[in-house]
Amino acid sequence: MHLFRLDASILPNMSTSAEIADRAEAEWTAAHPDGTVTRRHLGTTPLPADAWALAVIAGFTPEADRTPAQREALALTAELAAELQDADAAILAVPLYNWGVSQHFKTWADLAIAGVEPATPLLKGTPTVVVTALGGGYAPGTPREGWDHSTPYLTRIVGDVWQADLTLIKCELTLAATTPSMEGLRDLAAQERAQALEAARDAGRVLAGV
C-alpha cells in the first residue's frame, strides 16, 4: 500500500494542518506498517516558481528545440503527476495564507496538472483527506464570511478535477491562542482543534480501509 503525503505550511514545527494530518497518517500507518509513504513538503522545499511556464512553453516547442530548463520542467511535471497517480491514499495538509492557497501550493497543483493530458483525474477514486487550517473565523455570520478563497479551490481541484474520494477537514481560529485580540475565541478555537483531530482520526481509518 502506498500513501502520498503533502504539506504546505511554512512553519512545520508549529503547523496545525500538519498536526491534524499526522493524526490521519498515524491511523493509516498503524493499519499498513509495511506500507510506503511518499512525502513532499512544499513549505520547506518549494518547487521552482518558473517551472510551470517552462513546462507549458515546452509543450508547444518541438522536442529537438527544447532547452535543458524546459526538459527539466517537463520531467518535474511528470514526476509530480505520477506521485498522485501511484497513490492508494493521499493526505494533503494545506493552510490558508492571505485568504487563499499559498503560491507554492498553487505552483505544485499547476505543475501536476501540466504533467498529464488536460483534465486527467489524477486521484480518480483515491481516498484523499484534505486538511486545511485557517487562522481566523470565516463561518456564516462572521465579519470575514466569504473571505476564504482557499477551501473552494482545494475542493474544486482535488475533488472535481482530480476526482478524489475527498474528505475535507477544516480547522479555523488557529491564531486565537497567540493573538491578544482573539482571546475571547480561545475556547471555541480549542473546540475546533479537538473536533478536527477527531475527524482526522476517523478519516485516517477510512483511508486505511479499517
SVG drawing of the C-alpha trace seen along z (x, -y; Angstrom):
<svg xmlns="http://www.w3.org/2000/svg" viewBox="-25 -43 45 48">
<polyline fill="none" stroke="black" stroke-width="0.4" points="0.0,0.0 1.2,-3.5 0.3,-6.8 1.1,-10.2 1.5,-13.0 1.8,-16.6 2.4,-19.5 2.4,-23.2 3.0,-25.0 5.9,-27.4 6.1,-26.8 6.4,-23.0 7.3,-22.9 4.1,-24.8 1.7,-23.8 -1.9,-23.0 -2.5,-21.5 0.5,-19.1 -0.7,-18.2 -4.1,-17.2 -2.7,-15.4 -0.3,-13.5 -3.3,-12.0 -4.8,-10.7 -1.4,-9.4 -0.9,-7.6 -4.1,-5.6 -3.1,-4.6 0.4,-3.6 -1.0,-1.5 -3.1,0.4 -0.3,0.7 3.0,1.0 4.8,2.2 3.3,-0.4 5.2,-3.1 4.7,-6.8 5.9,-9.3 6.3,-12.8 6.5,-16.2 6.9,-19.3 6.2,-22.5 6.8,-24.8 10.4,-23.7 11.3,-22.6 9.3,-24.7 9.2,-24.0 10.7,-26.3 8.4,-29.2 9.3,-29.3 8.8,-25.6 5.2,-25.8 5.8,-28.4 8.8,-26.4 6.8,-23.2 3.8,-24.8 6.0,-26.5 7.9,-23.3 4.6,-21.6 4.4,-23.9 8.1,-23.5 9.4,-20.7 11.4,-18.3 14.6,-18.9 14.3,-22.6 13.6,-22.4 16.1,-24.0 17.6,-22.0 15.4,-24.0 12.3,-23.1 13.2,-19.4 13.8,-19.6 10.4,-21.3 8.6,-18.6 10.3,-15.9 9.2,-17.6 5.6,-17.8 5.6,-14.0 7.1,-13.2 4.5,-15.2 1.6,-13.7 3.0,-10.2 3.2,-10.7 -0.6,-11.2 -1.5,-8.6 0.6,-5.9 -1.0,-6.6 -3.6,-4.2 -4.5,-7.0 -3.5,-10.7 -3.3,-13.3 -2.9,-17.0 -2.2,-19.5 -2.8,-23.0 -3.1,-26.1 -4.8,-29.3 -2.5,-32.2 -3.7,-35.7 -7.2,-34.4 -6.2,-31.9 -3.9,-29.0 -0.2,-29.8 1.8,-30.4 3.9,-27.3 0.8,-25.1 -0.6,-26.7 2.7,-26.1 2.5,-22.4 -1.0,-22.0 -0.3,-23.7 2.7,-21.5 0.9,-18.3 -1.9,-19.3 0.7,-20.0 2.2,-16.6 -0.7,-14.8 -3.3,-15.3 -5.8,-18.1 -8.4,-17.3 -6.9,-13.9 -8.3,-12.8 -5.0,-12.2 -6.7,-10.9 -9.7,-9.2 -11.5,-7.2 -8.5,-7.6 -9.4,-8.1 -8.0,-11.5 -8.0,-13.7 -7.5,-17.4 -6.7,-19.2 -6.9,-23.0 -6.1,-25.3 -7.3,-28.9 -6.1,-31.5 -9.3,-33.4 -13.0,-32.6 -14.9,-32.5 -18.2,-30.9 -21.5,-32.3 -22.4,-35.4 -18.8,-36.3 -17.1,-39.5 -14.9,-37.6 -17.6,-35.4 -16.7,-34.9 -13.0,-35.7 -11.9,-32.1 -10.8,-31.7 -8.7,-28.6 -11.2,-25.9 -13.4,-26.2 -10.2,-26.0 -9.0,-22.9 -12.3,-21.1 -12.6,-22.1 -9.1,-20.8 -8.9,-17.7 -12.5,-16.7 -13.8,-17.8 -10.8,-18.0 -8.8,-15.1 -11.9,-13.2 -10.6,-12.1 -12.8,-10.4 -12.5,-13.5 -12.8,-14.1 -12.3,-17.7 -11.2,-18.6 -11.3,-22.3 -9.9,-23.9 -10.5,-27.6 -9.3,-30.1 -5.8,-28.6 -4.3,-32.1 -6.5,-32.6 -4.0,-31.1 -1.3,-33.7 -3.4,-36.7 -4.5,-39.0 -7.4,-40.4 -8.8,-36.9 -8.6,-36.0 -12.3,-35.7 -12.3,-33.0 -9.8,-30.7 -12.4,-28.2 -14.0,-28.0 -10.6,-27.5 -9.9,-24.7 -13.1,-23.0 -12.3,-23.5 -8.9,-21.8 -10.3,-18.9 -13.1,-18.3 -10.5,-18.4 -8.2,-15.9 -11.2,-13.6 -12.2,-13.9 -8.7,-13.2 -8.6,-10.0 -11.8,-8.8 -10.7,-9.8 -7.4,-8.1 -9.2,-4.8 -11.2,-5.2 -8.0,-5.8 -6.6,-2.7 -9.7,-0.7 -10.3,0.2"/>
</svg>
